[in-house]
Amino acid sequence: MGLIPYIGGDTNIARYIVSLLPRGKVFAELFGGGAAVTMEVAKRRMYEKIILNEKDFYVYVAYYVMKHHPEIFSVIHDFMVFYYTNFYNDVNERSKFKEVFRQVRDEMVRGEIRDVVEAGFWSIILHMVAIAPFVSGLPLRRAERPSMNVRCRDYLYERHLILQHVTILNTDAIDLISELDHNDVVMYLDPPHVELPYYRINFSYRDAVRLAQALRDVKHARVLLKLTKGDLRYYEPYLDSWAKFIKEYKVQTQGCKTKTKKISEYIFLSNYEIQKKLWSSAKEGG
């Protein structure tokens, strides 16, 4: 269960990740994204305080509207029904909708939509209709599976209820690390891929190094960091004393005529010892 559909989100492995988390009083997910891990933690009430942070204002406002403005869910629902109905019935309507989405997306990129409710409304819409809202070309999701519009209100309200137990922040994740470095704090980080154009805010190799250095300096909190093989090289030199383990997963790619599956992997680094029994169970449960 995530908050919004998000490229590279943790929805499919959220339970696995949660099984690796240690006990504590405070949990913080510092790069919110789709927030699947936070939602799993909050649903289980695993910690006394749960913090969800996202630096990108236009992702943060989606969380904010889901938490504080359930009255807008009916409007989002009606919009989604209208969009998918027209998407199905007339191919030409797709290009008209896409132009609207593109104009809104471009206003967000320029930082022009500042009203929180308006920005949150459009952010939720864009993440529901586009695979990656800030990628060039604005790739739309396929309409052959319009399940979102059928249960859109329920989907949003379910998340609204869970978010009542979550504190949401809009700040730089790296700045938060030292503030949260206390006993009984558990931090989970799934940072953006380095220098890939999936996000509105670019995450450079310098950002990755700065993050790795901040994590190296953590003294009290327990930290779980999720990376891909491509990004590991930016962190490993600074976190070479941390435990490292690998989680394999299947990736499906679709060409013009065929679908193919390949095995890829996530790398997890932690500054605490994973209980062997728990780790073994998590590996088997995948």
PyRosetta script that sets phi, psi and omega in degrees:
from pyrosetta import init, pose_from_sequence

init()
pose = pose_from_sequence("MGLIPYIGGDTNIARYIVSLLPRGKVFAELFGGGAAVTMEVAKRRMYEKIILNEKDFYVYVAYYVMKHHPEIFSVIHDFMVFYYTNFYNDVNERSKFKEVFRQVRDEMVRGEIRDVVEAGFWSIILHMVAIAPFVSGLPLRRAERPSMNVRCRDYLYERHLILQHVTILNTDAIDLISELDHNDVVMYLDPPHVELPYYRINFSYRDAVRLAQALRDVKHARVLLKLTKGDLRYYEPYLDSWAKFIKEYKVQTQGCKTKTKKISEYIFLSNYEIQKKLWSSAKEGG")
pose.set_psi(1, 113.6)
pose.set_omega(1, 172.6)
pose.set_phi(2, -106.2)
pose.set_psi(2, 175.8)
pose.set_omega(2, 175.4)
pose.set_phi(3, -83.2)
pose.set_psi(3, -49.5)
pose.set_omega(3, 178.8)
pose.set_phi(4, -132.5)
pose.set_psi(4, 149.2)
pose.set_omega(4, 172.1)
pose.set_phi(5, -60.6)
pose.set_psi(5, 128.9)
pose.set_omega(5, -171.7)
pose.set_phi(6, -145.8)
pose.set_psi(6, 132.6)
pose.set_omega(6, -177.6)
pose.set_phi(7, -62.2)
pose.set_psi(7, 131.5)
pose.set_omega(7, -177.9)
pose.set_phi(8, 74.7)
pose.set_psi(8, 16.7)
pose.set_omega(8, -177.7)
pose.set_phi(9, -68.7)
pose.set_psi(9, 168.3)
pose.set_omega(9, -173.5)
pose.set_phi(10, -100.0)
pose.set_psi(10, 12.4)
pose.set_omega(10, -171.9)
pose.set_phi(11, -53.3)
pose.set_psi(11, -44.0)
pose.set_omega(11, -174.3)
pose.set_phi(12, -73.1)
pose.set_psi(12, -19.7)
pose.set_omega(12, -178.6)
pose.set_phi(13, -124.6)
pose.set_psi(13, 17.4)
pose.set_omega(13, -177.3)
pose.set_phi(14, -59.3)
pose.set_psi(14, -41.6)
pose.set_omega(14, -178.9)
pose.set_phi(15, -65.9)
pose.set_psi(15, -38.1)
pose.set_omega(15, 176.9)
pose.set_phi(16, -61.5)
pose.set_psi(16, -47.0)
pose.set_omega(16, -179.0)
pose.set_phi(17, -62.5)
pose.set_psi(17, -44.5)
pose.set_omega(17, -179.3)
pose.set_phi(18, -61.1)
pose.set_psi(18, -34.6)
pose.set_omega(18, 180.0)
pose.set_phi(19, -66.9)
pose.set_psi(19, -17.3)
pose.set_omega(19, 179.3)
pose.set_phi(20, -91.9)
pose.set_psi(20, -9.1)
pose.set_omega(20, -175.5)
pose.set_phi(21, -77.4)
pose.set_psi(21, 139.7)
pose.set_omega(21, 177.7)
pose.set_phi(22, -82.0)
pose.set_psi(22, 173.1)
pose.set_omega(22, 176.2)
pose.set_phi(23, -74.8)
pose.set_psi(23, 158.2)
pose.set_omega(23, 178.0)
pose.set_phi(24, 177.2)
pose.set_psi(24, -175.2)
pose.set_omega(24, 178.2)
pose.set_phi(25, -104.5)
pose.set_psi(25, -28.9)
pose.set_omega(25, -176.9)
pose.set_phi(26, -124.7)
pose.set_psi(26, 132.5)
pose.set_omega(26, 174.0)
pose.set_phi(27, -117.7)
pose.set_psi(27, 136.6)
pose.set_omega(27, 178.7)
pose.set_phi(28, -136.2)
pose.set_psi(28, 124.9)
pose.set_omega(28, 170.7)
pose.set_phi(29, -100.6)
pose.set_psi(29, 114.5)
pose.set_omega(29, -167.3)
pose.set_phi(30, -88.2)
pose.set_psi(30, -25.4)
pose.set_omega(30, 174.4)
pose.set_phi(31, -115.2)
pose.set_psi(31, 93.1)
pose.set_omega(31, -167.1)
pose.set_phi(32, -60.4)
pose.set_psi(32, -55.2)
pose.set_omega(32, -178.2)
pose.set_phi(33, 53.3)
pose.set_psi(33, -128.7)
pose.set_omega(33, 178.9)
pose.set_phi(34, -75.9)
pose.set_psi(34, -13.8)
pose.set_omega(34, 173.4)
pose.set_phi(35, 63.9)
pose.set_psi(35, 29.4)
pose.set_omega(35, -177.1)
pose.set_phi(36, -65.4)
pose.set_psi(36, -38.5)
pose.set_omega(36, -178.7)
pose.set_phi(37, -69.0)
pose.set_psi(37, -43.8)
pose.set_omega(37, 176.8)
pose.set_phi(38, -57.9)
pose.set_psi(38, -42.8)
pose.set_omega(38, -178.5)
pose.set_phi(39, -65.8)
pose.set_psi(39, -38.1)
pose.set_omega(39, 177.8)
pose.set_phi(40, -66.4)
pose.set_psi(40, -43.0)
pose.set_omega(40, 178.5)
pose.set_phi(41, -63.2)
pose.set_psi(41, -44.4)
pose.set_omega(41, -178.4)
pose.set_phi(42, -67.2)
pose.set_psi(42, -39.6)
pose.set_omega(42, -179.8)
pose.set_phi(43, -61.7)
pose.set_psi(43, -35.3)
pose.set_omega(43, -179.4)
pose.set_phi(44, -87.9)
pose.set_psi(44, -6.5)
pose.set_omega(44, -177.0)
pose.set_phi(45, 52.7)
pose.set_psi(45, 50.5)
pose.set_omega(45, -173.8)
pose.set_phi(46, -77.7)
pose.set_psi(46, -23.4)
pose.set_omega(46, -176.1)
pose.set_phi(47, -133.4)
pose.set_psi(47, 154.7)
pose.set_omega(47, -179.8)
pose.set_phi(48, -66.8)
pose.set_psi(48, -36.4)
pose.set_omega(48, 178.3)
pose.set_phi(49, -130.5)
pose.set_psi(49, 137.4)
pose.set_omega(49, -178.8)
pose.set_phi(50, -126.8)
pose.set_psi(50, 127.5)
pose.set_omega(50, -177.9)
pose.set_phi(51, -117.6)
pose.set_psi(51, 131.7)
pose.set_omega(51, 175.5)
pose.set_phi(52, -120.7)
pose.set_psi(52, 118.6)
pose.set_omega(52, -177.7)
pose.set_phi(53, -117.3)
pose.set_psi(53, 142.4)
pose.set_omega(53, 174.2)
pose.set_phi(54, -147.8)
pose.set_psi(54, 122.9)
pose.set_omega(54, -178.0)
pose.set_phi(55, -70.4)
pose.set_psi(55, -37.0)
pose.set_omega(55, -177.1)
pose.set_phi(56, -70.4)
pose.set_psi(56, 115.0)
pose.set_omega(56, -178.6)
pose.set_phi(57, -54.7)
pose.set_psi(57, -37.0)
pose.set_omega(57, -174.5)
pose.set_phi(58, -81.8)
pose.set_psi(58, -7.3)
pose.set_omega(58, 166.0)
pose.set_phi(59, -93.5)
pose.set_psi(59, -42.7)
pose.set_omega(59, 178.1)
pose.set_phi(60, -55.0)
pose.set_psi(60, -42.5)
pose.set_omega(60, -176.8)
pose.set_phi(61, -67.3)
pose.set_psi(61, -25.2)
pose.set_omega(61, 173.6)
pose.set_phi(62, -64.2)
pose.set_psi(62, -43.6)
pose.set_omega(62, 175.0)
pose.set_phi(63, -60.3)
pose.set_psi(63, -46.0)
pose.set_omega(63, -174.6)
pose.set_phi(64, -59.9)
pose.set_psi(64, -46.0)
pose.set_omega(64, -179.4)
pose.set_phi(65, -66.6)
pose.set_psi(65, -40.3)
pose.set_omega(65, 178.1)
pose.set_phi(66, -62.0)
pose.set_psi(66, -35.2)
pose.set_omega(66, -177.9)
pose.set_phi(67, -80.0)
pose.set_psi(67, -41.8)
pose.set_omega(67, -167.8)
pose.set_phi(68, -109.1)
pose.set_psi(68, -12.2)
pose.set_omega(68, -173.5)
pose.set_phi(69, -132.1)
pose.set_psi(69, 63.7)
pose.set_omega(69, 178.8)
pose.set_phi(70, -65.3)
pose.set_psi(70, -17.9)
pose.set_omega(70, 179.7)
pose.set_phi(71, -63.9)
pose.set_psi(71, -18.4)
pose.set_omega(71, -177.8)
pose.set_phi(72, -88.5)
pose.set_psi(72, -5.3)
pose.set_omega(72, -176.3)
pose.set_phi(73, -64.3)
pose.set_psi(73, -35.3)
pose.set_omega(73, 179.1)
pose.set_phi(74, -65.5)
pose.set_psi(74, -37.2)
pose.set_omega(74, 178.3)
pose.set_phi(75, -66.2)
pose.set_psi(75, -43.1)
pose.set_omega(75, 177.9)
pose.set_phi(76, -62.3)
pose.set_psi(76, -43.7)
pose.set_omega(76, 179.0)
pose.set_phi(77, -58.6)
pose.set_psi(77, -49.3)
pose.set_omega(77, -178.4)
pose.set_phi(78, -62.5)
pose.set_psi(78, -38.9)
pose.set_omega(78, 178.6)
pose.set_phi(79, -63.2)
pose.set_psi(79, -44.4)
pose.set_omega(79, -178.6)
pose.set_phi(80, -64.3)
pose.set_psi(80, -41.2)
pose.set_omega(80, 177.3)
pose.set_phi(81, -61.8)
pose.set_psi(81, -45.6)
pose.set_omega(81, 179.3)
pose.set_phi(82, -61.3)
pose.set_psi(82, -43.5)
pose.set_omega(82, -179.3)
pose.set_phi(83, -62.2)
pose.set_psi(83, -52.0)
pose.set_omega(83, -176.1)
pose.set_phi(84, -68.9)
pose.set_psi(84, -33.0)
pose.set_omega(84, 176.7)
pose.set_phi(85, -61.6)
pose.set_psi(85, -46.9)
pose.set_omega(85, 179.0)
pose.set_phi(86, -71.1)
pose.set_psi(86, -33.5)
pose.set_omega(86, 178.1)
pose.set_phi(87, -60.7)
pose.set_psi(87, -40.5)
pose.set_omega(87, 179.6)
pose.set_phi(88, -69.5)
pose.set_psi(88, -45.1)
pose.set_omega(88, -166.4)
pose.set_phi(89, -81.6)
pose.set_psi(89, -25.2)
pose.set_omega(89, -173.5)
pose.set_phi(90, -149.7)
pose.set_psi(90, 115.3)
pose.set_omega(90, -179.0)
pose.set_phi(91, -60.6)
pose.set_psi(91, -33.1)
pose.set_omega(91, -179.4)
pose.set_phi(92, -63.9)
pose.set_psi(92, -30.2)
pose.set_omega(92, 179.1)
pose.set_phi(93, -64.9)
pose.set_psi(93, -28.5)
pose.set_omega(93, -179.7)
pose.set_phi(94, -59.9)
pose.set_psi(94, -43.5)
pose.set_omega(94, -179.2)
pose.set_phi(95, -67.6)
pose.set_psi(95, -32.9)
pose.set_omega(95, 178.1)
pose.set_phi(96, -67.1)
pose.set_psi(96, -45.8)
pose.set_omega(96, 177.4)
pose.set_phi(97, -61.5)
pose.set_psi(97, -42.4)
pose.set_omega(97, -176.7)
pose.set_phi(98, -62.1)
pose.set_psi(98, -35.1)
pose.set_omega(98, 178.5)
pose.set_phi(99, -66.0)
pose.set_psi(99, -39.7)
pose.set_omega(99, 176.2)
pose.set_phi(100, -62.1)
pose.set_psi(100, -48.1)
pose.set_omega(100, -179.9)
pose.set_phi(101, -60.2)
pose.set_psi(101, -40.3)
pose.set_omega(101, -178.1)
pose.set_phi(102, -65.8)
pose.set_psi(102, -40.6)
pose.set_omega(102, 179.4)
pose.set_phi(103, -63.2)
pose.set_psi(103, -43.5)
pose.set_omega(103, 178.8)
pose.set_phi(104, -64.8)
pose.set_psi(104, -45.4)
pose.set_omega(104, 179.4)
pose.set_phi(105, -58.0)
pose.set_psi(105, -44.1)
pose.set_omega(105, -179.2)
pose.set_phi(106, -65.2)
pose.set_psi(106, -36.0)
pose.set_omega(106, 176.2)
pose.set_phi(107, -65.0)
pose.set_psi(107, -37.1)
pose.set_omega(107, 176.5)
pose.set_phi(108, -66.0)
pose.set_psi(108, -44.7)
pose.set_omega(108, 179.5)
pose.set_phi(109, -57.5)
pose.set_psi(109, -37.1)
pose.set_omega(109, 179.4)
pose.set_phi(110, -83.7)
pose.set_psi(110, -3.5)
pose.set_omega(110, 178.6)
pose.set_phi(111, 72.4)
pose.set_psi(111, 29.8)
pose.set_omega(111, -173.1)
pose.set_phi(112, -90.3)
pose.set_psi(112, -21.4)
pose.set_omega(112, 179.0)
pose.set_phi(113, -93.9)
pose.set_psi(113, 106.4)
pose.set_omega(113, -173.5)
pose.set_phi(114, -111.5)
pose.set_psi(114, -17.9)
pose.set_omega(114, 176.0)
pose.set_phi(115, -65.5)
pose.set_psi(115, 126.4)
pose.set_omega(115, -171.7)
pose.set_phi(116, -62.7)
pose.set_psi(116, -43.3)
pose.set_omega(116, -177.5)
pose.set_phi(117, -69.0)
pose.set_psi(117, -44.7)
pose.set_omega(117, 177.7)
pose.set_phi(118, -62.0)
pose.set_psi(118, -45.5)
pose.set_omega(118, -179.6)
pose.set_phi(119, -64.1)
pose.set_psi(119, -40.3)
pose.set_omega(119, 178.9)
pose.set_phi(120, -65.2)
pose.set_psi(120, -40.7)
pose.set_omega(120, 177.2)
pose.set_phi(121, -57.3)
pose.set_psi(121, -51.3)
pose.set_omega(121, -176.7)
pose.set_phi(122, -70.7)
pose.set_psi(122, -33.1)
pose.set_omega(122, 178.1)
pose.set_phi(123, -64.2)
pose.set_psi(123, -44.5)
pose.set_omega(123, 177.3)
pose.set_phi(124, -60.8)
pose.set_psi(124, -46.8)
pose.set_omega(124, 179.7)
pose.set_phi(125, -58.1)
pose.set_psi(125, -50.2)
pose.set_omega(125, -176.0)
pose.set_phi(126, -62.4)
pose.set_psi(126, -40.0)
pose.set_omega(126, 179.9)
pose.set_phi(127, -70.7)
pose.set_psi(127, -24.9)
pose.set_omega(127, 177.8)
pose.set_phi(128, -80.0)
pose.set_psi(128, -31.6)
pose.set_omega(128, -175.2)
pose.set_phi(129, -98.9)
pose.set_psi(129, -18.9)
pose.set_omega(129, -176.2)
pose.set_phi(130, -116.3)
pose.set_psi(130, 143.6)
pose.set_omega(130, 178.5)
pose.set_phi(131, -66.0)
pose.set_psi(131, -41.7)
pose.set_omega(131, 177.5)
pose.set_phi(132, -147.8)
pose.set_psi(132, 98.4)
pose.set_omega(132, -170.2)
pose.set_phi(133, -57.7)
pose.set_psi(133, -27.3)
pose.set_omega(133, -174.2)
pose.set_phi(134, -105.2)
pose.set_psi(134, 10.6)
pose.set_omega(134, 175.0)
pose.set_phi(135, -84.0)
pose.set_psi(135, 142.1)
pose.set_omega(135, 179.3)
pose.set_phi(136, -56.2)
pose.set_psi(136, 134.8)
pose.set_omega(136, -179.0)
pose.set_phi(137, 96.3)
pose.set_psi(137, -17.8)
pose.set_omega(137, 178.7)
pose.set_phi(138, 48.4)
pose.set_psi(138, 69.1)
pose.set_omega(138, -178.5)
pose.set_phi(139, -65.7)
pose.set_psi(139, 119.1)
pose.set_omega(139, -178.1)
pose.set_phi(140, -84.1)
pose.set_psi(140, 151.0)
pose.set_omega(140, 175.7)
pose.set_phi(141, -71.7)
pose.set_psi(141, 153.3)
pose.set_omega(141, -179.7)
pose.set_phi(142, -70.3)
pose.set_psi(142, 140.1)
pose.set_omega(142, -177.4)
pose.set_phi(143, -86.5)
pose.set_psi(143, -2.3)
pose.set_omega(143, -179.3)
pose.set_phi(144, -68.3)
pose.set_psi(144, -15.3)
pose.set_omega(144, 179.8)
pose.set_phi(145, -126.7)
pose.set_psi(145, 69.9)
pose.set_omega(145, -175.1)
pose.set_phi(146, -85.0)
pose.set_psi(146, 39.7)
pose.set_omega(146, -176.7)
pose.set_phi(147, -64.4)
pose.set_psi(147, -26.3)
pose.set_omega(147, -176.6)
pose.set_phi(148, -61.9)
pose.set_psi(148, -41.4)
pose.set_omega(148, -176.3)
pose.set_phi(149, -71.6)
pose.set_psi(149, -25.2)
pose.set_omega(149, -178.9)
pose.set_phi(150, -69.1)
pose.set_psi(150, -42.4)
pose.set_omega(150, -176.8)
pose.set_phi(151, -119.0)
pose.set_psi(151, 29.5)
pose.set_omega(151, -174.9)
pose.set_phi(152, -59.5)
pose.set_psi(152, -45.7)
pose.set_omega(152, -179.0)
pose.set_phi(153, -61.8)
pose.set_psi(153, -44.7)
pose.set_omega(153, 179.0)
pose.set_phi(154, -63.7)
pose.set_psi(154, -41.9)
pose.set_omega(154, 179.2)
pose.set_phi(155, -56.9)
pose.set_psi(155, -47.6)
pose.set_omega(155, -177.8)
pose.set_phi(156, -72.0)
pose.set_psi(156, -41.0)
pose.set_omega(156, -177.2)
pose.set_phi(157, -68.8)
pose.set_psi(157, -35.7)
pose.set_omega(157, 176.6)
pose.set_phi(158, -59.5)
pose.set_psi(158, -42.0)
pose.set_omega(158, 179.2)
pose.set_phi(159, -72.5)
pose.set_psi(159, -33.5)
pose.set_omega(159, 175.7)
pose.set_phi(160, -57.7)
pose.set_psi(160, -44.6)
pose.set_omega(160, -178.4)
pose.set_phi(161, -65.8)
pose.set_psi(161, -42.9)
pose.set_omega(161, -179.7)
pose.set_phi(162, -66.5)
pose.set_psi(162, -36.7)
pose.set_omega(162, -177.7)
pose.set_phi(163, -67.4)
pose.set_psi(163, -14.6)
pose.set_omega(163, 177.5)
pose.set_phi(164, -64.5)
pose.set_psi(164, -16.4)
pose.set_omega(164, 179.2)
pose.set_phi(165, -101.7)
pose.set_psi(165, 11.9)
pose.set_omega(165, -174.6)
pose.set_phi(166, -124.4)
pose.set_psi(166, 135.4)
pose.set_omega(166, 171.5)
pose.set_phi(167, -92.3)
pose.set_psi(167, 123.6)
pose.set_omega(167, -178.2)
pose.set_phi(168, -106.8)
pose.set_psi(168, 137.9)
pose.set_omega(168, -177.9)
pose.set_phi(169, -126.8)
pose.set_psi(169, 156.1)
pose.set_omega(169, 178.3)
pose.set_phi(170, -130.1)
pose.set_psi(170, 82.3)
pose.set_omega(170, -177.2)
pose.set_phi(171, -149.9)
pose.set_psi(171, 175.5)
pose.set_omega(171, 179.6)
pose.set_phi(172, -73.1)
pose.set_psi(172, 124.3)
pose.set_omega(172, -177.9)
pose.set_phi(173, -59.3)
pose.set_psi(173, -38.6)
pose.set_omega(173, -176.7)
pose.set_phi(174, -65.3)
pose.set_psi(174, -36.4)
pose.set_omega(174, 177.8)
pose.set_phi(175, -67.4)
pose.set_psi(175, -27.3)
pose.set_omega(175, -178.3)
pose.set_phi(176, -74.1)
pose.set_psi(176, -25.1)
pose.set_omega(176, -171.7)
pose.set_phi(177, -58.3)
pose.set_psi(177, -49.9)
pose.set_omega(177, -178.9)
pose.set_phi(178, -66.6)
pose.set_psi(178, -33.8)
pose.set_omega(178, 178.6)
pose.set_phi(179, -65.8)
pose.set_psi(179, -31.8)
pose.set_omega(179, -176.2)
pose.set_phi(180, -96.7)
pose.set_psi(180, 4.2)
pose.set_omega(180, -176.3)
pose.set_phi(181, -78.2)
pose.set_psi(181, 77.2)
pose.set_omega(181, 179.5)
pose.set_phi(182, -135.1)
pose.set_psi(182, 159.8)
pose.set_omega(182, 173.7)
pose.set_phi(183, -60.3)
pose.set_psi(183, 149.1)
pose.set_omega(183, 179.6)
pose.set_phi(184, 71.2)
pose.set_psi(184, 11.8)
pose.set_omega(184, 174.0)
pose.set_phi(185, -104.1)
pose.set_psi(185, 133.4)
pose.set_omega(185, 176.2)
pose.set_phi(186, -118.1)
pose.set_psi(186, 124.3)
pose.set_omega(186, 179.0)
pose.set_phi(187, -112.1)
pose.set_psi(187, 135.5)
pose.set_omega(187, 173.3)
pose.set_phi(188, -118.3)
pose.set_psi(188, 131.3)
pose.set_omega(188, -178.2)
pose.set_phi(189, -130.7)
pose.set_psi(189, 125.5)
pose.set_omega(189, 171.8)
pose.set_phi(190, -124.8)
pose.set_psi(190, 80.0)
pose.set_omega(190, -172.1)
pose.set_phi(191, -69.1)
pose.set_psi(191, 158.9)
pose.set_omega(191, 177.4)
pose.set_phi(192, -60.7)
pose.set_psi(192, 153.3)
pose.set_omega(192, 173.4)
pose.set_phi(193, -64.2)
pose.set_psi(193, 143.3)
pose.set_omega(193, -175.5)
pose.set_phi(194, -74.5)
pose.set_psi(194, 125.8)
pose.set_omega(194, 173.0)
pose.set_phi(195, 59.1)
pose.set_psi(195, 30.8)
pose.set_omega(195, 175.3)
pose.set_phi(196, -109.0)
pose.set_psi(196, 140.6)
pose.set_omega(196, -169.9)
pose.set_phi(197, -84.8)
pose.set_psi(197, 41.3)
pose.set_omega(197, -179.1)
pose.set_phi(198, -88.1)
pose.set_psi(198, -18.0)
pose.set_omega(198, -167.0)
pose.set_phi(199, -118.9)
pose.set_psi(199, 159.2)
pose.set_omega(199, 177.4)
pose.set_phi(200, -70.3)
pose.set_psi(200, -34.9)
pose.set_omega(200, 178.9)
pose.set_phi(201, -106.3)
pose.set_psi(201, 119.0)
pose.set_omega(201, -179.2)
pose.set_phi(202, -66.6)
pose.set_psi(202, 141.2)
pose.set_omega(202, 175.8)
pose.set_phi(203, -113.2)
pose.set_psi(203, 107.6)
pose.set_omega(203, -172.7)
pose.set_phi(204, -88.8)
pose.set_psi(204, 170.1)
pose.set_omega(204, 176.6)
pose.set_phi(205, -64.8)
pose.set_psi(205, -29.0)
pose.set_omega(205, 175.9)
pose.set_phi(206, -66.2)
pose.set_psi(206, -38.0)
pose.set_omega(206, 175.8)
pose.set_phi(207, -62.9)
pose.set_psi(207, -41.3)
pose.set_omega(207, -179.6)
pose.set_phi(208, -63.7)
pose.set_psi(208, -42.9)
pose.set_omega(208, 179.1)
pose.set_phi(209, -65.3)
pose.set_psi(209, -41.7)
pose.set_omega(209, 178.6)
pose.set_phi(210, -62.5)
pose.set_psi(210, -39.0)
pose.set_omega(210, 177.0)
pose.set_phi(211, -65.2)
pose.set_psi(211, -45.5)
pose.set_omega(211, 179.9)
pose.set_phi(212, -60.5)
pose.set_psi(212, -40.9)
pose.set_omega(212, 179.2)
pose.set_phi(213, -66.0)
pose.set_psi(213, -38.8)
pose.set_omega(213, 178.4)
pose.set_phi(214, -65.7)
pose.set_psi(214, -38.6)
pose.set_omega(214, 178.9)
pose.set_phi(215, -69.9)
pose.set_psi(215, -36.5)
pose.set_omega(215, 177.5)
pose.set_phi(216, -58.6)
pose.set_psi(216, -31.5)
pose.set_omega(216, -176.1)
pose.set_phi(217, -87.7)
pose.set_psi(217, -0.4)
pose.set_omega(217, 178.7)
pose.set_phi(218, -64.9)
pose.set_psi(218, 130.8)
pose.set_omega(218, -176.3)
pose.set_phi(219, -108.6)
pose.set_psi(219, -32.4)
pose.set_omega(219, -169.1)
pose.set_phi(220, -120.7)
pose.set_psi(220, -42.8)
pose.set_omega(220, -176.4)
pose.set_phi(221, -70.1)
pose.set_psi(221, 156.7)
pose.set_omega(221, 174.1)
pose.set_phi(222, -102.5)
pose.set_psi(222, 135.5)
pose.set_omega(222, -168.7)
pose.set_phi(223, -128.8)
pose.set_psi(223, 134.4)
pose.set_omega(223, 172.0)
pose.set_phi(224, -118.5)
pose.set_psi(224, 124.9)
pose.set_omega(224, -175.9)
pose.set_phi(225, -119.5)
pose.set_psi(225, 127.9)
pose.set_omega(225, 179.6)
pose.set_phi(226, -108.3)
pose.set_psi(226, 129.8)
pose.set_omega(226, -177.6)
pose.set_phi(227, -136.6)
pose.set_psi(227, 165.5)
pose.set_omega(227, 167.7)
pose.set_phi(228, -100.6)
pose.set_psi(228, 165.5)
pose.set_omega(228, 179.1)
pose.set_phi(229, -58.2)
pose.set_psi(229, -37.1)
pose.set_omega(229, -177.7)
pose.set_phi(230, -66.3)
pose.set_psi(230, -30.0)
pose.set_omega(230, -177.5)
pose.set_phi(231, -94.9)
pose.set_psi(231, -13.7)
pose.set_omega(231, -175.0)
pose.set_phi(232, -56.5)
pose.set_psi(232, -36.3)
pose.set_omega(232, -174.2)
pose.set_phi(233, -62.1)
pose.set_psi(233, -22.7)
pose.set_omega(233, 179.3)
pose.set_phi(234, -78.3)
pose.set_psi(234, -23.4)
pose.set_omega(234, -172.9)
pose.set_phi(235, -105.2)
pose.set_psi(235, -36.7)
pose.set_omega(235, -171.2)
pose.set_phi(236, -57.9)
pose.set_psi(236, -39.1)
pose.set_omega(236, 179.8)
pose.set_phi(237, -59.6)
pose.set_psi(237, -27.4)
pose.set_omega(237, -177.6)
pose.set_phi(238, -94.7)
pose.set_psi(238, -20.7)
pose.set_omega(238, -174.6)
pose.set_phi(239, -120.6)
pose.set_psi(239, 34.8)
pose.set_omega(239, -174.8)
pose.set_phi(240, -67.5)
pose.set_psi(240, -18.3)
pose.set_omega(240, 178.5)
pose.set_phi(241, -87.8)
pose.set_psi(241, -6.8)
pose.set_omega(241, -178.8)
pose.set_phi(242, -77.6)
pose.set_psi(242, 152.9)
pose.set_omega(242, 174.2)
pose.set_phi(243, -66.5)
pose.set_psi(243, 143.7)
pose.set_omega(243, 179.8)
pose.set_phi(244, -131.5)
pose.set_psi(244, 133.7)
pose.set_omega(244, 175.3)
pose.set_phi(245, -148.5)
pose.set_psi(245, 162.2)
pose.set_omega(245, -168.0)
pose.set_phi(246, -121.4)
pose.set_psi(246, 140.5)
pose.set_omega(246, 174.9)
pose.set_phi(247, -121.6)
pose.set_psi(247, 117.6)
pose.set_omega(247, 178.0)
pose.set_phi(248, -83.7)
pose.set_psi(248, 149.9)
pose.set_omega(248, 176.4)
pose.set_phi(249, -151.3)
pose.set_psi(249, 158.1)
pose.set_omega(249, -178.8)
pose.set_phi(250, -93.0)
pose.set_psi(250, 136.8)
pose.set_omega(250, 176.9)
pose.set_phi(251, -115.8)
pose.set_psi(251, 129.2)
pose.set_omega(251, 177.1)
pose.set_phi(252, -107.6)
pose.set_psi(252, 125.2)
pose.set_omega(252, 176.1)
pose.set_phi(253, -116.2)
pose.set_psi(253, 146.7)
pose.set_omega(253, -176.1)
pose.set_phi(254, -123.5)
pose.set_psi(254, 121.8)
pose.set_omega(254, 175.0)
pose.set_phi(255, -93.3)
pose.set_psi(255, -162.6)
pose.set_omega(255, -178.9)
pose.set_phi(256, -64.8)
pose.set_psi(256, -36.0)
pose.set_omega(256, -174.1)
pose.set_phi(257, -126.3)
pose.set_psi(257, -16.2)
pose.set_omega(257, -172.9)
pose.set_phi(258, -132.2)
pose.set_psi(258, 156.6)
pose.set_omega(258, 172.4)
pose.set_phi(259, -111.7)
pose.set_psi(259, 136.7)
pose.set_omega(259, 178.7)
pose.set_phi(260, -128.4)
pose.set_psi(260, 150.4)
pose.set_omega(260, 178.1)
pose.set_phi(261, -120.9)
pose.set_psi(261, 142.2)
pose.set_omega(261, 175.7)
pose.set_phi(262, -138.3)
pose.set_psi(262, 161.0)
pose.set_omega(262, 179.1)
pose.set_phi(263, -97.7)
pose.set_psi(263, 125.2)
pose.set_omega(263, 173.6)
pose.set_phi(264, -122.7)
pose.set_psi(264, -172.0)
pose.set_omega(264, -176.5)
pose.set_phi(265, -153.3)
pose.set_psi(265, 148.8)
pose.set_omega(265, 168.9)
pose.set_phi(266, -101.8)
pose.set_psi(266, 146.7)
pose.set_omega(266, 174.1)
pose.set_phi(267, -111.1)
pose.set_psi(267, 129.3)
pose.set_omega(267, 177.0)
pose.set_phi(268, -109.0)
pose.set_psi(268, 132.0)
pose.set_omega(268, 172.9)
pose.set_phi(269, -116.1)
pose.set_psi(269, 139.3)
pose.set_omega(269, 178.6)
pose.set_phi(270, -141.0)
pose.set_psi(270, 147.7)
pose.set_omega(270, 177.1)
pose.set_phi(271, -97.1)
pose.set_psi(271, 18.0)
pose.set_omega(271, 176.8)
pose.set_phi(272, -136.5)
pose.set_psi(272, 162.2)
pose.set_omega(272, -178.6)
pose.set_phi(273, -86.5)
pose.set_psi(273, 123.5)
pose.set_omega(273, 175.9)
pose.set_phi(274, -75.6)
pose.set_psi(274, 130.7)
pose.set_omega(274, 177.1)
pose.set_phi(275, -59.3)
pose.set_psi(275, 130.8)
pose.set_omega(275, -173.6)
pose.set_phi(276, -58.9)
pose.set_psi(276, -41.9)
pose.set_omega(276, -179.5)
pose.set_phi(277, -63.7)
pose.set_psi(277, -43.6)
pose.set_omega(277, -179.5)
pose.set_phi(278, -66.2)
pose.set_psi(278, -43.2)
pose.set_omega(278, -179.3)
pose.set_phi(279, -63.3)
pose.set_psi(279, -45.1)
pose.set_omega(279, 179.9)
pose.set_phi(280, -60.0)
pose.set_psi(280, -44.4)
pose.set_omega(280, 179.6)
pose.set_phi(281, -62.9)
pose.set_psi(281, -40.9)
pose.set_omega(281, -179.9)
pose.set_phi(282, -64.9)
pose.set_psi(282, -40.0)
pose.set_omega(282, 179.8)
pose.set_phi(283, -64.0)
pose.set_psi(283, -40.8)
pose.set_omega(283, -177.9)
pose.set_phi(284, -72.7)
pose.set_psi(284, -34.9)
pose.set_omega(284, -177.5)
pose.set_phi(285, -74.5)
pose.set_psi(285, -31.5)
pose.set_omega(285, 176.3)
pose.set_phi(286, 41.9)
pose.dump_pdb("model.pdb")
